[in-house]
Amino acid sequence: MADFVPIAIFLFVLFMLLGTGVWVGLALLGVAFVGMELFTTRPVGDAMMTIIWRSSSSWSLTALPLFIWMGEILFRTRLSEDMFKGLAPWMARLPGGLLHTNVVGCTVFAAVSGSSAATLTTVGKMSIPELRRRNYPEHLVIGTLAGAATLGLMIPPSLTLIVYGVTINESITKLFMAGILPGLVLALMFMCYVMVVSKFSKSYKPDVEPITSFWDKV
């Protein structure tokens, strides 16, 4: 019963702040503020200033704006269009056709930008209009893009893994190494899923892509 009171107070403060439209991060900060005021004797201002400064002054975090900037560069340039044109001839003959360009494209961009949002917008701005024009089912176009874009959370250089490593004081290099194989396995599973769904889906009737020779693909 003694532990129920602080938990109830924390949940009440959290839901009250979230219900008023406060950002999640600020709502959690408010919960921490209330908890320290009620259940500790340490000055809240001193503790928060020390913890926030210690967490945000790590040199490992300097990689975050650089990867975000790289994602913005990729988004503003024609690189996504060139990538789609380069991948399309190789993916066209696979079961699922050009839907695989979403998966492969997101995997490649996730390994460059480290951001799922940047991956989604960069690949999607080119692939969605092209796949719609070729009569691919809308739910498969959006689904493969949304699913494969989450690979940016795992495949290095993942921004999430950088923040996580700094938070728990773990080696970011080891986290990156641990994320490579699961990320590639997930990408392969996405591609297998596309093959199976396209094989048995009745709504899957895209336009037939012309056969391209090997040298034209290269």
C-alpha positions in Angstrom: 0.0 0.0 0.0 2.9 2.3 0.7 4.2 2.0 -2.8 0.7 2.6 -4.3 0.5 6.2 -3.3 3.6 7.5 -5.2 2.7 5.4 -8.2 -0.8 6.9 -8.2 0.5 10.4 -7.9 3.0 9.9 -10.7 0.3 8.5 -13.0 -2.1 11.3 -12.1 0.5 14.0 -12.9 1.5 12.2 -16.1 -2.0 11.8 -17.5 -3.0 15.3 -16.4 0.0 16.8 -18.3 -0.5 14.6 -21.4 -4.2 15.5 -21.3 -3.5 19.2 -21.5 -1.4 18.7 -24.6 2.1 18.9 -23.0 4.8 17.2 -25.0 5.7 13.7 -23.7 9.3 14.7 -22.8 8.1 17.7 -20.8 5.3 15.6 -19.1 8.0 13.1 -17.9 10.1 16.0 -16.7 7.1 17.3 -14.7 6.6 13.8 -13.2 10.2 13.8 -12.1 9.9 17.3 -10.7 6.9 16.4 -8.6 8.5 13.1 -7.4 11.7 14.9 -6.2 9.7 17.6 -4.5 7.5 15.2 -2.6 9.8 12.2 -1.9 13.4 13.5 -1.7 15.2 16.2 0.2 17.6 17.2 -2.6 16.9 20.6 -4.3 15.1 19.9 -7.6 16.8 22.6 -9.6 20.3 21.5 -8.7 19.6 17.8 -9.4 17.9 18.5 -12.8 20.6 20.9 -13.9 23.3 18.4 -13.1 21.6 15.4 -14.7 20.5 17.3 -17.8 24.0 18.7 -18.4 25.7 15.4 -17.8 23.3 13.6 -20.2 23.5 16.2 -23.0 27.2 17.0 -22.9 28.4 13.6 -24.1 30.7 13.7 -27.2 28.8 10.7 -28.6 25.8 12.9 -29.1 27.7 15.1 -31.6 27.0 12.4 -34.3 23.2 13.1 -34.1 23.1 16.4 -35.9 25.5 15.2 -38.5 23.4 12.1 -39.4 20.2 14.3 -39.4 22.0 16.7 -41.7 23.0 13.8 -44.0 19.4 12.7 -44.1 18.3 16.2 -45.1 20.9 16.3 -47.9 19.6 13.0 -49.3 16.0 14.3 -49.0 16.7 17.5 -50.9 18.7 16.0 -53.7 17.8 13.7 -56.6 19.6 10.8 -55.0 16.3 9.0 -54.2 15.1 9.2 -57.8 18.4 7.9 -59.1 18.3 5.0 -56.5 14.8 4.0 -57.6 15.7 4.0 -61.3 18.8 1.9 -60.4 16.9 -0.6 -58.3 13.8 -1.0 -60.4 15.4 -3.2 -63.2 16.9 -5.5 -60.6 13.7 -5.9 -58.6 11.2 -6.0 -61.4 11.5 -9.8 -62.1 11.2 -10.9 -58.4 7.8 -12.0 -57.1 6.4 -8.7 -55.7 8.1 -6.6 -58.4 9.0 -3.1 -57.6 7.6 -3.3 -54.1 11.0 -4.6 -53.2 12.5 -1.2 -54.0 10.8 0.1 -50.9 12.4 -2.5 -48.7 15.9 -2.3 -50.3 15.8 1.5 -50.6 14.8 1.9 -47.0 17.6 -0.5 -45.9 20.2 1.5 -47.9 19.1 4.9 -46.7 18.8 3.6 -43.1 22.4 2.7 -43.3 23.3 6.2 -44.4 21.0 8.6 -42.4 20.2 6.6 -39.3 16.8 8.2 -39.1 13.5 6.4 -39.8 11.7 9.7 -40.6 14.4 10.7 -43.1 14.3 7.2 -44.7 10.5 7.3 -45.0 10.3 10.7 -46.6 13.3 10.2 -48.9 12.3 6.8 -50.3 8.6 7.5 -50.2 8.6 10.8 -52.2 9.9 8.8 -55.2 8.5 5.3 -54.8 4.9 6.1 -53.9 4.1 8.0 -57.1 5.9 5.5 -59.3 4.3 2.5 -57.8 0.8 4.1 -58.0 1.4 4.8 -61.6 2.2 1.2 -62.2 -1.1 0.1 -60.5 0.5 -1.5 -57.4 -2.1 -2.0 -54.5 -2.1 1.0 -52.3 -2.0 -1.0 -49.0 1.1 -2.9 -50.2 2.8 0.3 -51.3 2.2 2.1 -48.0 2.7 -1.1 -45.9 6.1 -2.0 -47.3 7.3 1.6 -47.0 6.1 2.1 -43.4 7.4 -1.3 -42.3 10.8 -1.1 -44.0 11.4 2.5 -42.8 11.5 1.3 -39.2 14.8 -0.4 -40.1 16.4 2.9 -39.4 15.9 2.2 -35.7 18.2 -0.8 -35.8 20.6 -0.6 -38.7 23.7 1.5 -38.0 24.1 4.4 -37.7 20.8 4.3 -35.8 20.1 7.6 -33.9 18.0 5.6 -31.4 21.0 3.3 -30.6 23.2 6.4 -30.1 20.9 7.9 -27.6 20.3 4.6 -25.9 24.0 3.9 -25.6 24.7 7.3 -24.1 21.8 6.8 -21.7 22.9 3.4 -20.3 26.6 4.2 -20.7 27.1 1.3 -23.2 29.5 1.1 -26.1 27.8 2.5 -29.2 30.1 0.5 -31.4 28.9 -2.7 -29.8 25.3 -1.7 -30.2 25.9 -0.9 -33.9 27.5 -4.3 -34.4 24.6 -6.0 -32.7 22.1 -4.2 -34.9 23.5 -5.1 -38.3 22.5 -8.8 -38.5 18.9 -8.4 -37.0 18.4 -5.4 -39.4 19.4 -7.4 -42.5 17.3 -10.4 -41.3 14.3 -8.1 -40.9 14.8 -6.7 -44.4 15.0 -10.2 -45.8 11.8 -11.2 -44.0 10.0 -8.1 -45.4 11.0 -9.2 -48.9 9.8 -12.7 -48.3 6.5 -11.4 -47.0 6.1 -9.3 -50.1 6.7 -12.3 -52.3 4.2 -14.4 -50.5 1.5 -11.7 -50.4 2.0 -10.8 -54.0 1.7 -14.5 -55.0 -1.7 -15.0 -53.3 -3.3 -11.6 -53.3 -6.1 -11.2 -55.7 -5.7 -7.4 -55.8 -2.1 -7.6 -56.9 -2.2 -6.8 -60.6 0.5 -4.3 -61.4 1.7 -3.4 -64.9 4.3 -5.8 -66.3 7.8 -4.4 -66.4 9.7 -4.8 -69.7 12.6 -7.2 -69.7 16.0 -5.5 -69.3 19.3 -7.1 -70.3 22.1 -7.4 -67.7 24.2 -4.8 -69.3 21.3 -2.3 -69.4 20.8 -2.9 -65.6 24.5 -2.3 -64.9 
